Amino acid sequence: MTAAQNNALELRLPPRIAVSDDALDPLSQRSYPEAPHPYRSAFVRDCARILHAKAFRRLSGKTQVFTRNRAESDHTRSRLTHTLEVTQIARTLASTLGLNTPLAEALALVHDIGHPPFGHAGEKALDEALRGHALGFDHNLHALRIVTSFEERYAAFRGLNLTLGVREGIIKHSRDYPADRYPELAEYMLDQQPPLEAQLIDLADEIAYLTADLEDGLSAGILELGLVQEQVPLFAGFYAAAKHEFPAAEPGLLTNEALKHMLNALVTDLMQEVVRQVGDLGIETLADLRQTPHRIARLSRPMEEKRKQAKSFLYASLYQSPIMEEEHVHSEEVVKTLFAALINDPALLPGDHLARVTREGVARVVTDYIAGMTDSYIEQAWIRYLDSGRI
């Protein structure tokens, strides 16, 4: 047996921690019962349903960090390409640890489906606009609305009719929702920890964007290589090693080498820490995991410190840089002015949305309409309404 195979075996968890693929397992059940597929598990089918959803396709036109206005390269990541990178990491984590890989893949594919246009700036603007109507915007809750109601692909039911396991993961993969404040989410066992397949998605997301945003920021010329080396020790160590091994390589290739090793180090550390946590807590089954006092998907303390350093650098030097702040101001203006225009004149809404106003309230329906837009679509709608003199 090779050293690599030995290491893989050491990273495997007790098999009963994984979510079962049994068609009779509660987490495999759907709101509308369906007969089992002859050769695909329920979670494999969920992956396909998410991939074929309109909301998933729209992620190609939504901001990850750079809006389409700012992106000067076709290689800059969109929300869709980011999602695919998270999915690749989630598959690696789940398969190596012996978890339910199709469930982890489905959760990675769906984890950002509720994001509005313009990334976090758009989400912030929508949330602030809704505060004036005693409401708020949360992309996890919006994602649940998308998969349970907005998508229309089946004659028998609204939504995608995803399994309970995927719907629970949509709600719980990145945060906890207090049961007393969210009684409508009672079926998702808010008093219990989510399965490990769901817990890992938040870290897979973080690992993906930390490395990718460094690359995109350097490519865009907003980040300086010397400053990254100075303030991101994890990157600097791997960059120095790559330069030592490939002294004639150009900086771009050395950066690629460093980011590749940085991602690998984060993923490996995460798996090792999960295995350590499982051993220390004596976890043998999914039921044990659900009753732990805290989530166990975490990095080791030394690696967590390095992660924080990288994230702090990105906030200070990229996300909150003057160039990006200018983009954020514009994004918030577009979202808030369009929101106000539609609130003041709901007749501007498409017919299918207008029909929901009486039942759901104009503020929520306007939010749903805007949240579904791509960056280019909302820009076009904003300009169209500006030109009409109705804003």
N, C-alpha and C positions, 0 to 999 in steps of 0.2 A: 504494500500500500504506500502511495506517495505521501510526502509531507502535506501537500495541498489537500489530499483526501482525508488525512488525519485531522487537519484543522477544521475541515467542513464537519466531520463527525462531532468534534468537540463543541461546535456551535449549535448543534441540534437540541431542541427542547423536548421535554416529555410529550409524547404524541397526543395525549388527551387535552393539552392546552389549546390545540388548534380547533377552530370551528369545524364541525363535521360537514361532510358533503352529503350525508344521508338525506334523502328526499323528505323523510319524516321529521327531521330535526326542526324545532321551532324557528330557528333563524333562516331556514330555507323556505319558510311559508310566505305566501303572498296575500295581499288584501283580498284579491279575487282568485279563488282556487283555480289552478291549472294542472292538467295532467303532467306528470314527469316526462321529460324528453327522453327518447330511447338511448341516446349516447352523450348528452351534454348535461352537466350538473346545473343546478339552479343558478349558481354564481357565474358559471361560464356564460349562461344565457343573459344574465344581467350585464356582463361586459359588452355583449353584442348590442343589447338594447340601448346602452349608453352611447356606444360608438355611432349608432344610427340616429340618435336624437338630433333634432334641429339645434337645440341649445348647445350641444357639443360642437357642432360644426361652426356655430357662431364664435366660438372661442378663438378661431383663427383671425378674427377681426377685432379682438379685444386686447387692450394693453396689458403687458406683463410689467415692464418698467417704463419703456419708452412708448409714447403714443406713435401712431403711424406718421403724424406730422413731424415728430422729432427723429424718428428712425431714419438714418441715412444709409442703411445697408439692408438688403433683403435677408441678411443672416441674423438680424436682431430678433430675439425671441418674442413670440406672441404668447398669449395665455394658453393657446393650444399646444405649441411646441414645449412650453414649460410643463404642461400636464403630461405630455408623453415622456418627458425626462423623469418626472416624479414616478410615473408608472414603471419605468425601467428599474428604478431604484427599489420600488416597493416589491416588484417581482423577485429581485435578487434577495432582499431581506427575508421575504416569506419563504421562498424555496430553500434557502440555506438553513433557516431556523426550523424548517419542517412544519410551517404553518399552512393555512389554506391559501394557496397562491392565487386562484381565481377570485376569491373574495378580496384579497389585498389589491389585486389589479383593478377590480371594479371600483373600489373605493378611491384609488388613485385617479382613475379616469373621471370620476364624478366630483372630485373634491373641490374644484373651482367652477363648477357649472353655474353657480349662482352669482358669480361676479358680474357687476354692471360694466358699462364702457368706462374707459379711462382708469382702470385699476382701482387702487385704494383711494385715489383722489375722487373718483366718481362715487365710490361707496360712501366716503365721508360726506360728500355734497348731498347725496340722496338721504342719508341719515339725518343730516342737519335740516334739510327741507321738511322731512317728515316730523321732526320734533315739534314743529309749529302746529301739527295736527294730532299731537299726543300719541304719535306712533314712532317707529324706528325701523332702520334697515339692517338686516343681518344676513350675510350671504349664505350661511349654512341653512337658515330657515327658508330663505328664498329658494335655495337649491331643492329643498324638500317639496316646496310648492310646485316647482318645475316638474319633478319626476312623478308627483302624485296627481297633478291636475293639468298643468299647461300643455304638456306634450300630448299630441293626439295622433296616435299611430294604429290604434286597435279599435275594432268595432264594438268589442265587448265591454270596454271600460275606458275611462279617462286616465291619462298618465301612462307610465311605463310598467306599472304593477311590479315594481322591484321587490326583492325579498326583504323580510324584516331585518336580516343581517346587514344589508346594504343601506337600508333606510336608517337604522340605528347608527351606523358608521358615519353617514352624512351629518347627522346631528352631533355626534359625540367625538369625532376624530380630533378636533382641535381645541375644544373647550368643554366646560361643564355647564349645564343648564339647571339651576335649582328647581326642584320638583314643585315647590310651592308657588313659584312665579310662572311656571310653564305647564299648567295642568293639561293642556292640549297635547303635550308630548309624553303622556303617562305610559303609553305602550312601549316606549323606548328605554324603560328601566333606568331612569335618571338617578336612582339611588345606588346603582351598581357601576363598577368600572366597565368600560367597553372592552371587547375582545382585543387581543394583542394585534390582530390584523388591522384594526382601526387605529389603535394607539400609534402604530408605526408610521401612519400616513403623515402626521404632522411633522415628524422628524425627517421623513423622506422629502417632504416639501421644502423644509428649511435647508437641507443639504443641497438640494437641487438649485435653489435660488441663490444661495451664498456663492457657490462656484460659478454659476451662470452669470450672475449680475456683475461679478468681478470681470468676467470675460467681456460682456457687453459694454460695461463701463469703460474698460480699456480700449475696446474697439471704437467706441464713440468719441474717444479723446477727452472724456470728462475726468477719468481717473488717470493718474500718472504712475507708471510702473515703479519708479523709485519710491514714491509715497506708499504704494501698496506693499512693497518689500519692507519698508520702514515700520509700518503700522499693523501689518497682518502677519504675525510670526509664523503661523501655520503655512501660509503661502511662501514666505521668505525662505524657510528651511528647505522646502521642496524645490524652489527655484534655484537655490544655491547648489543643491545636489544635481539638478539637471544640467546646470552650467558646467559643473565639474565633469560630468559624464560626456556632455556634448559641447565642448568649448567653442566649436566653430558654428554652432547653430544660432540662427537669428533670434532676437528676443521673443517674437511671436510664438515660435515653436517651443522655446523654453517655458513660456507662459502656459502653453497647452500641456506640457509635461507636468508642470507644477500643479495645475488645476486638476489634472487627472489623478495625481497622487493624493491631493488634498481631499477630493471626493472619496476616494477609496479608503483613506484613513478615517474619515468621519463615519462611513458605512460600517467598516470593520469594528471600530470602537463601539458604535451603537449596538451591534450584535453581541459583542463580548459583554457589554454592560447589561443587556437584557438577560443573557444567560446567567450572569452573576446574580442579578436581582432575583431571578427565579429560584436559584439555588439557596440564596440567603433567606428567602421568605418561605421556602419549602412548598412552592407551588407545583402541583401535579396535574391539575385539571383546569378547564375553563371556569368551572364553578369556584375554584380556589382563587383564580385570577380576579374574578368579578368582585370578590370581597376584600381585596387588598386595600390598605389605607391610602394608597396613592398610585398613580400610574407608574408602570415600570419601564416604559419605553423612554429611555433617557441616555444621555452620554455620560461617560465617566467624568469625575470632577475636573481633572486636568484638561480633557478635551472640551468640556463645557466652557471652561475659561477661554480657550482658544476660539470657540464658536462665538462667544460674546464679543471678543475683540474684533473678529471679522465683521460681525453684524453692526457693531458700533461704528466701525470705519465706514461701512457702506451707507449708513444713515447720514453721517456727517459729511461724507465726501461725494456721495452719489444721490441718494434719495432726496436729501434736503439741500443739494447744491443750488446755486442761483439759477442755473439753466433749467434744472428740473422744477424748481419752485415756480418759475415762469409758466411752465407747462401745467402745473397743478392749478395755478390761479385761473388759467384759461379753461381748463377742464371743469372746474367748479362753477365758473360763470355759465358755461354752456348748459350744464345739468340743472342748475338752479333757475336760470331764466326760462328754460324749456319747461321745467316742472311748474313754474308759476303760470306760464301761458296756458298750459293744459288744465291746471286747476281752475283758472278763471274762465276758460271756455272748453268744457269737456267735449263739446261737439267736434273739436279737432281730433279726438281719438278715433281710431279705426272702429268700425261697427261692432266687431266681436268684443272689444274692450268696453265700448260704451254701454253695451248690454249688461255688463257686470256692475256698473256704477251703483245702481239702486241696492243691489244685494251686498256689495263689499265696501262701498264708500269710494268717493272720487280719489282721495289721496292714495289709497292702496292700489287702485287700478292704474293711476298715472305712474306710480312707482314701478309696478310690474311692466308697464309698457316701456318705460325708459330703461329699466334694468336689462331688458331683452335686446336692446340695441347694440350694434357694433360701434366702434369709434367712428367709422366713416358715415354710418347711417345717422348717428345723432348729430354729427357736424352738418350733414346735408339738411336734416330737419330743422336745426337751429337757424341756418342761413336762410332756408325757405321761409320760416316764420318771421325772421328779421326783415326780409325783403317785402313780406306782405304787410308790414307795419302793425302786426298783431302782438308783437313783443315790445 
